[in-house]
């Protein structure tokens, strides 16, 4: 199950500085990517990005 944390806490500590330096979430907001309900677009983007680096056991 996905833990319901704040979106800024979802990123691993190794990836968080890169997201902050590249201002990824600001670019999502500037591109007017949004949703009507549910999780935010920023949260979903971070989740999918992190899932790319998780290897199956």
mmCIF file of the C-alpha atoms, coordinates in Angstrom:
data_MODEL
# 
_entry.id   MODEL 
# 
loop_
_atom_site.group_PDB 
_atom_site.id 
_atom_site.type_symbol 
_atom_site.label_atom_id 
_atom_site.label_alt_id 
_atom_site.label_comp_id 
_atom_site.label_asym_id 
_atom_site.label_entity_id 
_atom_site.label_seq_id 
_atom_site.pdbx_PDB_ins_code 
_atom_site.Cartn_x 
_atom_site.Cartn_y 
_atom_site.Cartn_z 
_atom_site.occupancy 
_atom_site.B_iso_or_equiv 
_atom_site.pdbx_formal_charge 
_atom_site.auth_seq_id 
_atom_site.auth_comp_id 
_atom_site.auth_asym_id 
_atom_site.auth_atom_id 
_atom_site.pdbx_PDB_model_num 
ATOM 1  C CA . UNK A 1 1  ? 0.000   0.000  0.000   1.00 0.00 ? 1  UNK A CA 1 
ATOM 2  C CA . UNK A 1 2  ? 1.051   3.574  -0.583  1.00 0.00 ? 2  UNK A CA 1 
ATOM 3  C CA . UNK A 1 3  ? 1.667   5.429  2.625   1.00 0.00 ? 3  UNK A CA 1 
ATOM 4  C CA . UNK A 1 4  ? -0.366  8.601  2.858   1.00 0.00 ? 4  UNK A CA 1 
ATOM 5  C CA . UNK A 1 5  ? 2.443   11.054 3.576   1.00 0.00 ? 5  UNK A CA 1 
ATOM 6  C CA . UNK A 1 6  ? 2.791   14.621 2.501   1.00 0.00 ? 6  UNK A CA 1 
ATOM 7  C CA . UNK A 1 7  ? 3.972   14.749 -1.107  1.00 0.00 ? 7  UNK A CA 1 
ATOM 8  C CA . UNK A 1 8  ? 7.299   16.335 -0.159  1.00 0.00 ? 8  UNK A CA 1 
ATOM 9  C CA . UNK A 1 9  ? 8.067   13.339 2.092   1.00 0.00 ? 9  UNK A CA 1 
ATOM 10 C CA . UNK A 1 10 ? 7.343   10.740 -0.581  1.00 0.00 ? 10 UNK A CA 1 
ATOM 11 C CA . UNK A 1 11 ? 10.666  11.189 -2.371  1.00 0.00 ? 11 UNK A CA 1 
ATOM 12 C CA . UNK A 1 12 ? 13.715  9.269  -1.154  1.00 0.00 ? 12 UNK A CA 1 
ATOM 13 C CA . UNK A 1 13 ? 16.389  11.456 0.395   1.00 0.00 ? 13 UNK A CA 1 
ATOM 14 C CA . UNK A 1 14 ? 18.738  10.735 -2.542  1.00 0.00 ? 14 UNK A CA 1 
ATOM 15 C CA . UNK A 1 15 ? 16.300  12.101 -5.160  1.00 0.00 ? 15 UNK A CA 1 
ATOM 16 C CA . UNK A 1 16 ? 14.788  15.014 -3.245  1.00 0.00 ? 16 UNK A CA 1 
ATOM 17 C CA . UNK A 1 17 ? 17.751  17.428 -3.811  1.00 0.00 ? 17 UNK A CA 1 
ATOM 18 C CA . UNK A 1 18 ? 17.574  16.865 -7.578  1.00 0.00 ? 18 UNK A CA 1 
ATOM 19 C CA . UNK A 1 19 ? 13.823  17.605 -7.623  1.00 0.00 ? 19 UNK A CA 1 
ATOM 20 C CA . UNK A 1 20 ? 14.430  20.783 -5.631  1.00 0.00 ? 20 UNK A CA 1 
ATOM 21 C CA . UNK A 1 21 ? 17.362  21.943 -7.774  1.00 0.00 ? 21 UNK A CA 1 
ATOM 22 C CA . UNK A 1 22 ? 15.541  21.279 -11.051 1.00 0.00 ? 22 UNK A CA 1 
ATOM 23 C CA . UNK A 1 23 ? 12.306  22.746 -9.616  1.00 0.00 ? 23 UNK A CA 1 
ATOM 24 C CA . UNK A 1 24 ? 10.303  19.905 -11.134 1.00 0.00 ? 24 UNK A CA 1 
ATOM 25 C CA . UNK A 1 25 ? 7.141   20.635 -9.162  1.00 0.00 ? 25 UNK A CA 1 
ATOM 26 C CA . UNK A 1 26 ? 7.264   24.315 -10.155 1.00 0.00 ? 26 UNK A CA 1 
ATOM 27 C CA . UNK A 1 27 ? 7.475   23.310 -13.813 1.00 0.00 ? 27 UNK A CA 1 
ATOM 28 C CA . UNK A 1 28 ? 4.456   21.025 -13.408 1.00 0.00 ? 28 UNK A CA 1 
ATOM 29 C CA . UNK A 1 29 ? 2.527   23.902 -11.895 1.00 0.00 ? 29 UNK A CA 1 
ATOM 30 C CA . UNK A 1 30 ? 3.714   26.327 -14.618 1.00 0.00 ? 30 UNK A CA 1 
ATOM 31 C CA . UNK A 1 31 ? 2.545   23.849 -17.259 1.00 0.00 ? 31 UNK A CA 1 
ATOM 32 C CA . UNK A 1 32 ? -0.893  24.019 -15.589 1.00 0.00 ? 32 UNK A CA 1 
ATOM 33 C CA . UNK A 1 33 ? -0.963  20.286 -15.013 1.00 0.00 ? 33 UNK A CA 1 
ATOM 34 C CA . UNK A 1 34 ? -3.686  19.699 -12.452 1.00 0.00 ? 34 UNK A CA 1 
ATOM 35 C CA . UNK A 1 35 ? -6.464  17.342 -11.463 1.00 0.00 ? 35 UNK A CA 1 
ATOM 36 C CA . UNK A 1 36 ? -10.036 17.815 -10.324 1.00 0.00 ? 36 UNK A CA 1 
ATOM 37 C CA . UNK A 1 37 ? -9.965  15.419 -7.356  1.00 0.00 ? 37 UNK A CA 1 
ATOM 38 C CA . UNK A 1 38 ? -7.824  12.829 -5.610  1.00 0.00 ? 38 UNK A CA 1 
ATOM 39 C CA . UNK A 1 39 ? -4.084  13.011 -5.234  1.00 0.00 ? 39 UNK A CA 1 
ATOM 40 C CA . UNK A 1 40 ? -2.327  16.042 -6.690  1.00 0.00 ? 40 UNK A CA 1 
ATOM 41 C CA . UNK A 1 41 ? -0.532  15.830 -10.029 1.00 0.00 ? 41 UNK A CA 1 
ATOM 42 C CA . UNK A 1 42 ? 2.753   16.606 -8.254  1.00 0.00 ? 42 UNK A CA 1 
ATOM 43 C CA . UNK A 1 43 ? 2.250   13.689 -5.864  1.00 0.00 ? 43 UNK A CA 1 
ATOM 44 C CA . UNK A 1 44 ? 1.450   11.271 -8.701  1.00 0.00 ? 44 UNK A CA 1 
ATOM 45 C CA . UNK A 1 45 ? 4.439   12.466 -10.753 1.00 0.00 ? 45 UNK A CA 1 
ATOM 46 C CA . UNK A 1 46 ? 6.767   11.897 -7.807  1.00 0.00 ? 46 UNK A CA 1 
ATOM 47 C CA . UNK A 1 47 ? 5.300   8.460  -7.175  1.00 0.00 ? 47 UNK A CA 1 
ATOM 48 C CA . UNK A 1 48 ? 5.690   7.315  -10.790 1.00 0.00 ? 48 UNK A CA 1 
ATOM 49 C CA . UNK A 1 49 ? 9.215   8.756  -10.923 1.00 0.00 ? 49 UNK A CA 1 
ATOM 50 C CA . UNK A 1 50 ? 10.252  6.830  -7.805  1.00 0.00 ? 50 UNK A CA 1 
ATOM 51 C CA . UNK A 1 51 ? 8.651   3.617  -9.085  1.00 0.00 ? 51 UNK A CA 1 
ATOM 52 C CA . UNK A 1 52 ? 10.957  3.726  -12.112 1.00 0.00 ? 52 UNK A CA 1 
ATOM 53 C CA . UNK A 1 53 ? 13.940  3.138  -9.823  1.00 0.00 ? 53 UNK A CA 1 
ATOM 54 C CA . UNK A 1 54 ? 12.487  0.384  -7.649  1.00 0.00 ? 54 UNK A CA 1 
ATOM 55 C CA . UNK A 1 55 ? 13.651  -3.021 -8.769  1.00 0.00 ? 55 UNK A CA 1 
ATOM 56 C CA . UNK A 1 56 ? 11.431  -6.057 -8.308  1.00 0.00 ? 56 UNK A CA 1 
ATOM 57 C CA . UNK A 1 57 ? 12.734  -8.563 -5.775  1.00 0.00 ? 57 UNK A CA 1 
# 
